[in-house]
Amino acid sequence: MTERTFSARLGCRYLLHAPDDLGPKTVLVVALHGFSQNPEDMLSLTGDMVGPHQAIAAIEGPYGFFLGVGADKVGYGWITSRRPAESIRLHHEMVRHVLEEAGRELAIPAQRRVLLGFSQSVSLNYRFAAAHPDSVRGVAAICGALPGDWADARPTPLRPAVLHIARADDEFYPAERTEQYGRRLRLRCDDVEFQLLPGGHRFPSRAGPIWESWLNRILPLEL
């Protein structure tokens, strides 16, 4: 038996919210959902956190599957342990496309774009920010992990500012691991804010003030 590979065109999808008062101070937030979730839910959750005056592009993961035997509801994912390099490449291509297309359509420059991820997409977003440092001004990570092969002995540089929010009772990313992320991220990035909030593996409903404070700090008002 021999294994052969080939490329095929994949139809990708994202949801775009543009505020009515779109202007030079609007931020484009490209948001990626977690494993088994969907862009509709991610758009709603992100909107609750960042407020109605920012633009949001919520991307749908490329791998869809039924959520249980006999179920008709579909969830989406970003990567598995099988051939992860192909998933990483695909993630980079999708995120770059959405950043450039939505940013161009809404006239929002790269210095006012933020990449946001929840759960599974967090580590992929960190990889993207390291590989494409001029694509976004900041990376917001919620309830996720650093890439598993990132060694502290040879830290991968991160130019965008980082906001990492972890949960104290997260059943998938326990606090004894995530509370080390602030120190580890500062080996790679000069601008890191780490927050450990109470609660389990859920999008934090009270993270709005944290987001707003961080955004106002990393984006000068004159931009």
C-alpha positions in Angstrom: 0.0 0.0 0.0 1.2 3.5 -0.8 -0.2 6.7 0.5 -0.7 9.6 -1.9 -1.7 13.1 -1.2 -3.3 15.8 -3.3 -4.8 19.3 -2.9 -8.5 20.1 -3.3 -10.3 23.4 -3.0 -12.0 23.9 0.3 -15.0 26.2 0.8 -14.4 28.2 3.9 -16.8 30.6 5.7 -16.8 33.4 8.2 -19.4 35.8 9.7 -18.7 39.5 9.5 -20.3 42.1 11.8 -19.6 45.7 10.9 -20.8 48.4 13.4 -23.0 51.3 12.2 -20.5 53.8 13.5 -17.5 52.3 11.6 -14.6 54.8 11.6 -10.9 55.2 12.0 -10.9 54.1 15.7 -12.8 50.8 14.9 -10.9 47.6 15.7 -11.3 44.4 13.6 -11.4 41.4 15.9 -10.9 38.1 14.0 -12.4 35.5 16.4 -11.9 31.7 16.3 -14.2 29.4 18.2 -13.2 26.3 20.3 -13.5 22.6 19.5 -17.1 21.5 18.6 -18.4 25.1 18.5 -19.5 27.3 15.6 -18.9 30.9 14.4 -22.5 31.9 15.2 -21.9 31.3 18.9 -18.4 32.8 18.8 -19.7 36.0 17.1 -22.2 36.4 19.9 -19.8 35.7 22.8 -17.1 38.0 21.3 -19.6 40.8 20.7 -20.7 40.6 24.4 -17.1 41.1 25.4 -15.8 43.7 23.0 -19.0 45.7 22.6 -21.1 46.7 19.7 -18.7 49.3 18.3 -16.0 46.9 17.1 -16.0 44.9 13.9 -15.9 41.1 14.3 -15.1 38.4 11.8 -15.9 34.9 13.3 -14.3 32.1 11.3 -15.7 28.6 11.0 -13.3 25.8 11.6 -12.6 23.6 8.5 -13.4 20.3 10.1 -17.2 19.7 10.7 -18.7 16.7 12.5 -22.0 15.6 14.1 -22.2 16.3 17.8 -23.1 12.7 18.8 -24.7 9.6 17.3 -28.0 10.4 15.6 -27.5 14.2 16.2 -28.2 16.8 13.6 -26.3 19.6 15.2 -22.8 20.1 13.8 -19.7 21.4 15.5 -16.3 22.4 14.0 -12.7 21.9 14.9 -9.3 23.3 13.8 -6.7 20.5 14.3 -6.2 16.9 15.3 -3.0 14.9 16.2 -3.1 13.3 12.8 -1.1 15.3 10.2 -1.1 18.5 12.3 1.2 20.4 10.0 -1.5 20.4 7.3 -4.0 21.9 9.8 -1.5 24.5 10.9 -0.9 25.5 7.3 -4.6 25.7 6.6 -5.3 27.7 9.7 -2.6 30.3 8.7 -4.1 30.6 5.2 -7.6 31.0 6.5 -6.7 33.6 9.1 -4.6 35.6 6.7 -7.3 35.7 4.1 -9.9 36.9 6.6 -7.6 39.5 8.1 -6.8 40.9 4.7 -10.2 40.7 3.1 -12.2 42.0 6.1 -9.6 44.6 6.9 -9.5 45.9 3.3 -13.3 45.9 3.0 -13.7 47.9 6.3 -10.6 50.0 5.8 -9.1 48.8 9.1 -5.3 48.7 9.0 -3.2 45.9 10.5 -2.3 48.0 13.6 -6.0 48.0 14.5 -6.6 44.3 14.1 -6.7 41.7 16.9 -6.7 37.9 16.7 -8.9 36.3 19.4 -9.2 32.6 20.1 -11.1 30.4 22.6 -9.9 27.0 23.7 -8.5 24.8 20.8 -7.7 27.8 18.5 -5.5 29.6 21.1 -2.3 27.7 20.4 -2.8 27.9 16.7 -3.3 31.7 17.0 0.0 32.0 18.9 1.7 30.1 16.1 0.1 32.5 13.5 1.2 35.6 15.4 4.8 34.3 15.6 4.8 33.5 11.9 3.0 36.7 10.7 4.1 39.4 13.3 2.9 42.3 11.2 -0.6 41.0 10.6 -2.2 42.0 13.9 -1.6 44.5 16.8 -2.6 42.1 19.5 -3.5 38.5 20.4 -6.3 37.7 22.9 -6.3 34.2 24.2 -9.1 32.7 26.3 -9.1 29.3 28.0 -6.4 27.8 25.8 -2.8 26.6 25.7 0.6 27.5 24.3 1.8 25.4 21.4 3.0 22.1 22.8 6.4 22.2 21.1 7.3 25.7 22.2 10.5 25.3 24.3 11.4 28.0 26.8 15.1 27.3 26.1 14.6 28.7 22.6 11.5 31.0 22.9 9.7 31.9 19.7 9.5 35.8 19.4 6.0 37.3 19.5 5.7 40.9 18.4 2.0 41.6 18.9 0.8 42.4 22.4 -0.8 39.5 24.3 -3.8 39.2 26.6 -4.2 35.7 28.0 -7.3 34.9 30.1 -7.3 31.6 32.0 -9.9 30.2 34.4 -9.1 28.9 37.9 -11.3 25.8 37.6 -10.8 25.0 33.9 -11.2 21.2 33.5 -9.2 21.1 30.3 -6.5 23.6 31.0 -5.8 23.4 34.8 -4.6 26.4 36.7 -1.4 24.7 37.8 -0.4 24.7 34.2 -1.9 27.9 32.9 -0.7 30.1 35.7 2.8 29.6 34.3 1.8 31.1 31.0 2.4 34.7 32.0 6.0 34.0 32.8 6.5 31.8 29.7 4.9 34.3 27.4 7.1 37.1 28.7 10.1 35.1 27.4 8.7 35.7 23.9 6.8 39.0 24.1 7.5 42.4 25.7 3.8 43.2 26.2 1.9 40.4 28.1 -1.1 40.7 30.3 -2.2 37.5 32.1 -5.5 37.2 34.0 -6.6 34.1 36.0 -10.4 34.4 36.6 -12.6 32.2 38.7 -14.8 29.6 36.9 -14.5 26.7 34.6 -13.9 26.2 30.8 -16.3 28.8 29.6 -16.1 32.1 27.8 -15.8 34.7 30.7 -19.0 36.8 30.8 -17.3 39.5 32.8 -14.1 40.0 30.8 -15.4 43.1 29.0 -13.6 45.6 31.4 -10.3 43.6 31.1 -10.6 43.7 27.3 -11.4 47.4 27.2 -8.5 48.3 29.5 -6.0 46.2 27.5 -7.2 47.5 24.2 -7.0 51.2 25.3 -3.5 50.6 26.5 -2.1 48.9 23.4 -3.8 51.2 20.9 -3.0 54.9 21.2 -6.1 57.1 20.7 -4.6 58.9 17.7 -4.4 55.7 15.6 
